[in-house]
Amino acid sequence: MKKKDPPLSGEKLVKEVCRRIRVAISYWDAHNNRACRGEREKALALYNTLTKEEKEKIPQQLRIWLRYRSEKYFGSNRTPPGGNKKKQNKQTKLNKTSRYGRAPKSK
């Protein structure tokens, strides 16, 4: 059975947050949105546990990407993955009505 690592704190926690943000950015650059979303959420959860002094140790470019730019694409105002399931097949739509909006005549 795998032992649980003790929770990170201090400098190790700051390094882990930076690492996770960089991994999320690399996934973003590779157009792998699902993996990017997961890494970003993990990084954000760790980031929210940092103190104000520890947050200042994270490079500004990483903080901006995590808090603002990524929120634009992964925020709560966006459609969740797999959320657009109501698309109808074009052929099914054509079978239901005729060209003039009436149901086809039955024989």
Backbone hydrogen bonds in HBPLUS format (Angstrom, degrees):
<---DONOR---> <-ACCEPTOR-->    atom                        ^
c    i                          cat <-CA-CA->   ^        H-A-AA   ^      H-
h    n   atom  resd res      DA  || num        DHA   H-A  angle D-A-AA Bond
n    s   type  num  typ     dist DA aas  dist angle  dist       angle   num
A0014-VAL N   A0010-GLY O   3.20 MM   4  6.57 156.7  2.26 149.9 156.4     1
A0015-LYS N   A0011-GLU O   2.99 MM   4  6.23 160.7  2.03 149.4 154.4     2
A0016-GLU N   A0012-LYS O   2.96 MM   4  6.14 153.9  2.03 143.9 151.1     3
A0017-VAL N   A0013-LEU O   2.97 MM   4  6.22 156.9  2.03 150.1 155.7     4
A0018-CYS N   A0014-VAL O   3.04 MM   4  6.29 165.0  2.06 151.8 155.6     5
A0019-ARG N   A0015-LYS O   2.90 MM   4  6.08 157.6  1.95 146.7 153.5     6
A0020-ARG N   A0016-GLU O   2.93 MM   4  6.13 163.2  1.96 149.6 153.6     7
A0021-ILE N   A0017-VAL O   2.98 MM   4  6.21 156.1  2.03 150.7 157.2     8
A0022-ARG N   A0018-CYS O   2.97 MM   4  6.17 162.1  2.00 150.6 155.5     9
A0023-VAL N   A0019-ARG O   2.91 MM   4  6.19 152.1  1.99 148.8 157.0    10
A0024-ALA N   A0020-ARG O   2.94 MM   4  6.15 158.5  1.99 144.9 150.7    11
A0025-ILE N   A0021-ILE O   2.92 MM   4  6.19 154.9  1.98 149.8 156.7    12
A0026-SER N   A0022-ARG O   2.94 MM   4  6.19 153.7  2.01 143.8 150.9    13
A0027-TYR N   A0023-VAL O   2.94 MM   4  6.27 153.5  2.01 150.2 157.3    14
A0028-TRP N   A0024-ALA O   2.90 MM   4  6.13 153.2  1.97 145.1 153.1    15
A0029-ASP N   A0025-ILE O   2.85 MM   4  6.13 159.5  1.89 152.6 157.3    16
A0030-ALA N   A0026-SER O   3.08 MM   4  6.25 136.3  2.28 135.8 147.0    17
A0030-ALA N   A0027-TYR O   3.13 MM   3  5.02 126.5  2.43  91.5 105.8    18
A0032-ASN N   A0027-TYR O   2.94 MM   5  5.17 170.6  1.95 156.0 152.8    19
A0031-HIS N   A0028-TRP O   3.02 MM   3  5.09 161.0  2.06 109.6 113.1    20
A0036-CYS N   A0032-ASN O   3.02 MM   4  6.15 154.9  2.08 149.7 157.8    21
A0037-ARG N   A0033-ASN O   2.84 MM   4  5.96 157.9  1.88 148.8 153.7    22
A0038-GLY N   A0034-ARG O   3.21 MM   4  6.50 157.7  2.26 145.2 150.3    23
A0039-GLU N   A0035-ALA O   3.02 MM   4  6.26 168.0  2.03 154.2 156.8    24
A0040-ARG N   A0036-CYS O   2.84 MM   4  5.93 158.5  1.89 150.8 157.7    25
A0041-GLU N   A0037-ARG O   3.00 MM   4  6.17 157.2  2.06 145.3 150.9    26
A0042-LYS N   A0038-GLY O   3.10 MM   4  6.37 156.9  2.16 146.8 152.8    27
A0043-ALA N   A0039-GLU O   2.85 MM   4  6.05 161.9  1.88 151.7 157.0    28
A0044-LEU N   A0040-ARG O   2.82 MM   4  5.96 157.7  1.87 149.9 156.3    29
A0045-ALA N   A0041-GLU O   2.96 MM   4  6.10 152.1  2.03 142.5 149.8    30
A0046-LEU N   A0042-LYS O   3.07 MM   4  6.35 159.5  2.12 147.6 152.6    31
A0047-TYR N   A0043-ALA O   2.77 MM   4  5.92 156.0  1.82 147.6 155.7    32
A0048-ASN N   A0044-LEU O   2.96 MM   4  6.10 151.0  2.05 144.7 150.7    33
A0049-THR N   A0046-LEU O   3.00 MM   3  5.32 151.7  2.08 106.9 115.9    34
A0050-LEU N   A0047-TYR O   3.14 MM   3  5.45 159.2  2.18 109.7 116.1    35
A0055-LYS N   A0051-THR O   2.94 MM   4  6.18 154.3  2.01 152.8 160.0    36
A0056-GLU N   A0052-LYS O   3.23 MM   4  6.48 143.5  2.37 139.9 148.3    37
A0057-LYS N   A0054-GLU O   3.05 MM   3  5.24 144.8  2.18 102.5 112.8    38
A0058-ILE N   A0055-LYS O   3.22 MM   3  5.54 154.5  2.29 105.9 113.2    39
A0062-LEU N   A0059-PRO O   3.07 MM   3  5.53 124.2  2.39 108.4 121.2    40
A0063-ARG N   A0059-PRO O   3.09 MM   4  6.45 160.8  2.13 154.2 160.2    41
A0064-ILE N   A0060-GLN O   2.90 MM   4  6.08 163.9  1.92 157.5 161.0    42
A0065-TRP N   A0061-GLN O   3.14 MM   4  6.30 162.6  2.18 141.7 146.3    43
A0066-LEU N   A0062-LEU O   2.97 MM   4  6.13 164.4  2.00 151.2 155.5    44
A0067-ARG N   A0063-ARG O   2.96 MM   4  6.07 168.4  1.98 154.7 157.5    45
A0068-TYR N   A0064-ILE O   2.90 MM   4  5.57 161.8  1.94 147.6 153.8    46
A0069-ARG N   A0064-ILE O   3.39 MM   5  6.71 151.1  2.48 142.4 149.2    47
A0070-SER N   A0065-TRP O   2.99 MM   5  5.82 157.5  2.05 155.4 159.2    48
A0071-GLU N   A0068-TYR O   3.09 MM   3  5.15 123.1  2.43  97.3 112.3    49
A0072-LYS N   A0068-TYR O   3.23 MM   4  6.57 140.5  2.39 149.6 159.1    50
A0072-LYS N   A0069-ARG O   3.21 MM   3  5.40 133.4  2.43  98.9 110.5    51
A0073-TYR N   A0070-SER O   3.17 MM   3  5.35 129.6  2.44  98.7 110.5    52
A0074-PHE N   A0070-SER O   2.79 MM   4  5.87 151.8  1.87 154.4 163.7    53
A0075-GLY N   A0071-GLU O   2.88 MM   4  4.49 128.3  2.15 128.7 127.9    54
A0078-ARG N   A0075-GLY O   3.20 MM   3  5.71 167.3  2.22 115.3 118.4    55
A0083-GLY N   A0080-PRO O   2.99 MM   3  5.22 139.3  2.16 145.5 138.4    56
A0093-LYS N   A0089-ASN O   3.15 MM   4  6.42 155.4  2.21 150.8 157.5    57
A0094-LEU N   A0090-LYS O   3.04 MM   4  6.35 152.7  2.12 148.2 155.3    58
A0095-ASN N   A0091-GLN O   3.04 MM   4  6.29 147.9  2.14 147.1 155.4    59
A0098-SER N   A0102-ARG O   2.58 MM   4  5.29 155.3  1.64 147.3 156.0    60
A0101-GLY N   A0098-SER O   3.21 MM   3  5.37 166.5  2.23 112.3 112.9    61
